[in-house]
Each structure stands twice: as C-alpha cells, then as structure tokens.
C-alpha cells in the first residue's frame, strides 16, 4: 500500500459509520468517479453474501450517475432490469410518514425475494436539491430493509465528507444508520482530481 494511501485510510477509519471499525473486516475501493464507486459498493456487498437476490432498489427520483449507465430512477434509452424503484418523499410536497412506511412495506412485500441492496442517498443530491430525508422515516426504511436481509448502501457522493452540516464526516454516521457500505466522492479530490470511493 502506498504511504499516502495508508495515511488516508488511517485518517478515514475513525470517521466511518460503524462502531469498532478495528474489529470489522472492511475494505476501501477507490474509483475515478462517483457512479463507479456506487457500482463498487453494490458489488462488494453482494459478493459478501451468497444470495440470488441481485436487484437493487433505488429511490423513485434518485440519481447515482449518468442515467443510461448508472443506477437511478431515470433512463431515456432503455428500461433498467437490474433495479426497481421504491417510494420516497419529494421535495416541496407534504410528507405523511405513515403513508410512506406503508407504501415501502408494500414495496418490500412485492420485491423482497429479488432485492439484495437498498441504495439510499441519506441526503438527496442533485435530483432533489440537497433535500434532507425526514430522519425517522429514513431510519425506518433502513431498519425495514435490514430486517428482511437486504443490504443497505448509503450513496454519500454528494453529501459525504462533511458536506451536510451534521458535524460528522458522513450523514449515515450522524444519523446512526449503520449501512453495510457507503460511498464518497466530490470533495475528496478537492475539485482537482477525479476520485471517489466505497
């Protein structure tokens, strides 16, 4: 491991959103851009389990990279068969949390046998102008997915590395979400170098 990378890993470790990282078997995958980091995170969690559940659940207005090649809700060219969309609060609309929980439960009932990963932006990026999730609703979604054996990946490409105002490096740590993987990017390269990670 190059000296600079080892130093980066040592500096990053105390900020990861898991307790006792020194006791965990965790890894870091550096990529050139955010969409690849999201793919890497999903690939890592699916490889860690022996499961046939390979479909990724994405928020109905999510954005995780270029629409035709990345996970996310919109694709002008073709249907994405490797993902399904789940209901999420929409910026500017009234949020009835109990209705969202019921709709998400119905979504899980319908897709649980196929979905291996719930991909969440714990604070929305460009798709919803940095709209924050209602905290209790987000925690409920994560708990419901985990209770059904679905891995949770928090995409913090836009909001991670302290770009969210919650006094931690990652939103998932500030909200105690305990995801199975996180992604980060944008800020890590200082706007000069293309780099992201999972």
C-alpha positions as CSV (number, residue, x, y, z in Angstrom):
1,X,0.0,0.0,0.0
2,X,1.5,3.4,-1.0
3,X,2.4,5.5,2.0
4,X,-0.1,8.3,1.1
5,X,-2.9,5.8,0.7
6,X,-2.1,4.1,4.1
7,X,-2.2,7.6,5.7
8,X,-5.5,8.3,4.1
9,X,-7.0,5.0,5.3
10,X,-5.8,5.6,8.9
11,X,-7.3,9.1,8.8
12,X,-10.6,7.9,7.3
13,X,-11.2,4.9,9.7
14,X,-12.4,6.8,12.8
15,X,-15.0,8.6,10.7
16,X,-16.6,5.5,9.2
17,X,-20.2,5.0,10.2
18,X,-19.6,1.7,12.1
19,X,-18.7,1.1,15.7
20,X,-15.4,-0.8,16.4
21,X,-14.0,-0.5,12.9
22,X,-10.8,-2.0,14.2
23,X,-12.7,-5.3,14.8
24,X,-14.5,-5.3,11.4
25,X,-13.3,-6.8,8.2
26,X,-13.8,-3.7,6.0
27,X,-12.2,-2.6,2.7
28,X,-11.8,0.5,0.6
29,X,-12.3,0.6,-3.2
30,X,-11.1,3.8,-4.9
31,X,-12.6,4.7,-8.2
32,X,-12.3,7.6,-10.7
33,X,-15.8,8.9,-10.3
34,X,-19.0,8.5,-8.2
35,X,-21.0,6.2,-10.4
36,X,-18.2,3.7,-10.4
37,X,-18.0,3.9,-6.6
38,X,-21.7,3.2,-6.3
39,X,-21.3,0.1,-8.6
40,X,-18.2,-1.0,-6.4
41,X,-20.2,-0.7,-3.2
42,X,-23.1,-2.7,-4.5
43,X,-20.7,-5.3,-6.0
44,X,-18.8,-5.6,-2.7
45,X,-21.9,-6.2,-0.5
46,X,-23.5,-8.6,-3.0
47,X,-20.2,-10.6,-3.2
48,X,-20.0,-10.8,0.6
49,X,-23.2,-12.8,0.7
50,X,-24.2,-16.0,-1.1
51,X,-27.5,-14.8,-2.5
52,X,-29.5,-14.9,-5.7
53,X,-31.1,-11.5,-4.7
54,X,-29.2,-9.3,-7.2
55,X,-31.7,-6.5,-7.9
56,X,-31.0,-3.0,-6.5
57,X,-33.8,-0.9,-5.0
58,X,-33.4,2.8,-5.9
59,X,-35.4,5.8,-4.8
60,X,-38.1,6.9,-7.3
61,X,-36.3,10.2,-8.0
62,X,-32.7,9.2,-7.3
63,X,-29.6,10.0,-9.2
64,X,-26.4,7.9,-8.9
65,X,-24.6,8.8,-12.1
66,X,-25.2,9.1,-15.8
67,X,-28.8,7.8,-16.5
68,X,-28.0,5.3,-19.2
69,X,-25.2,3.6,-17.4
70,X,-25.8,4.0,-13.7
71,X,-28.3,3.3,-11.0
72,X,-31.1,5.8,-10.6
73,X,-34.7,6.4,-11.5
74,X,-34.5,7.8,-15.0
75,X,-33.1,6.4,-18.2
76,X,-34.2,7.8,-21.5
77,X,-32.8,5.0,-23.6
78,X,-34.0,1.7,-22.1
79,X,-35.5,0.0,-19.1
80,X,-33.1,-0.9,-16.4
81,X,-33.7,-4.5,-15.5
82,X,-31.2,-4.6,-12.6
83,X,-33.2,-2.2,-10.4
84,X,-36.6,-1.4,-9.1
85,X,-37.8,1.9,-7.6
86,X,-39.2,2.5,-4.1
87,X,-41.3,5.4,-2.9
88,X,-39.5,8.4,-1.4
89,X,-40.5,11.8,-0.1
90,X,-40.5,14.5,-2.8
91,X,-39.0,18.0,-2.1
92,X,-41.8,20.5,-1.7
93,X,-44.5,18.0,-1.0
94,X,-46.2,17.2,2.3
95,X,-44.7,14.1,3.9
96,X,-47.1,11.7,5.5
97,X,-44.6,9.4,7.1
98,X,-47.1,6.7,8.0
99,X,-48.2,6.5,4.3
100,X,-44.6,6.3,3.1
101,X,-43.9,3.5,5.6
102,X,-47.0,1.6,4.4
103,X,-46.0,2.1,0.8
104,X,-42.5,0.9,1.5
105,X,-43.7,-2.1,3.3
106,X,-45.9,-3.0,0.2
107,X,-42.8,-2.4,-2.0
108,X,-40.8,-4.8,0.2
109,X,-43.6,-7.4,0.2
110,X,-43.6,-7.4,-3.6
111,X,-39.9,-7.3,-4.2
112,X,-38.2,-8.8,-1.2
113,X,-37.3,-12.1,-2.9
114,X,-35.4,-10.3,-5.6
115,X,-33.9,-7.2,-3.9
116,X,-30.4,-7.6,-2.5
117,X,-29.5,-4.0,-2.0
118,X,-31.4,-0.8,-0.9
119,X,-29.5,2.1,-2.4
120,X,-30.2,5.3,-0.4
121,X,-29.0,8.9,-0.7
122,X,-29.2,9.9,3.1
123,X,-29.3,13.5,1.9
124,X,-30.5,13.9,-1.6
125,X,-28.1,15.2,-4.2
126,X,-28.8,17.0,-7.4
127,X,-32.1,15.1,-8.0
128,X,-33.8,16.9,-5.1
129,X,-31.6,19.9,-4.4
130,X,-30.0,18.5,-1.2
131,X,-33.4,17.9,0.3
132,X,-32.9,16.0,3.6
133,X,-34.9,12.9,4.4
134,X,-37.1,13.0,7.5
135,X,-34.8,11.3,9.9
136,X,-37.2,8.9,11.5
137,X,-38.6,7.9,8.1
138,X,-35.1,7.2,6.7
139,X,-34.2,5.1,9.8
140,X,-37.4,3.2,9.4
141,X,-36.6,2.4,5.8
142,X,-33.2,1.2,6.7
143,X,-34.5,-1.0,9.6
144,X,-37.2,-2.5,7.5
145,X,-34.8,-3.4,4.7
146,X,-32.2,-4.9,7.1
147,X,-35.0,-6.9,8.9
148,X,-35.6,-8.6,5.5
149,X,-32.0,-9.4,4.9
150,X,-31.5,-6.6,2.3
151,X,-28.1,-4.8,2.4
152,X,-28.1,-1.0,2.7
153,X,-25.7,1.1,0.7
154,X,-25.6,4.9,1.5
155,X,-24.6,6.9,-1.5
156,X,-22.8,9.9,0.0
157,X,-21.0,11.1,-3.1
158,X,-22.7,14.5,-2.9
159,X,-23.2,14.9,0.8
160,X,-20.4,12.9,2.4
161,X,-17.0,14.1,3.7
162,X,-18.7,16.8,5.9
163,X,-20.8,18.4,3.1
164,X,-24.1,18.2,5.1
165,X,-23.8,20.3,8.2
166,X,-24.3,17.4,10.7
167,X,-20.8,17.6,12.4
168,X,-19.6,14.3,11.1
169,X,-17.8,13.1,8.0
170,X,-20.8,11.0,6.9
171,X,-24.5,11.6,7.2
172,X,-25.0,7.9,7.8
173,X,-22.8,8.2,10.9
174,X,-24.6,11.3,12.2
175,X,-27.9,9.6,11.8
176,X,-26.7,6.2,13.2
177,X,-27.9,4.4,10.1
178,X,-25.4,1.5,10.2
179,X,-25.3,0.9,6.5
180,X,-23.4,-2.1,5.0
181,X,-21.4,0.2,2.7
182,X,-21.0,3.9,2.0
183,X,-19.7,5.8,-1.0
184,X,-17.9,9.2,-1.0
185,X,-16.5,11.5,-3.7
186,X,-16.7,15.0,-4.9
187,X,-14.9,16.7,-2.0
188,X,-12.1,14.1,-1.7
189,X,-10.4,15.3,-4.9
190,X,-10.8,19.0,-4.0
191,X,-12.3,19.7,-7.4
192,X,-8.9,19.0,-9.0
193,X,-8.6,15.2,-9.2
194,X,-11.4,12.7,-10.2
195,X,-11.6,10.3,-7.3
196,X,-14.4,8.6,-5.3
197,X,-14.6,5.6,-3.1
198,X,-16.7,2.9,-1.5
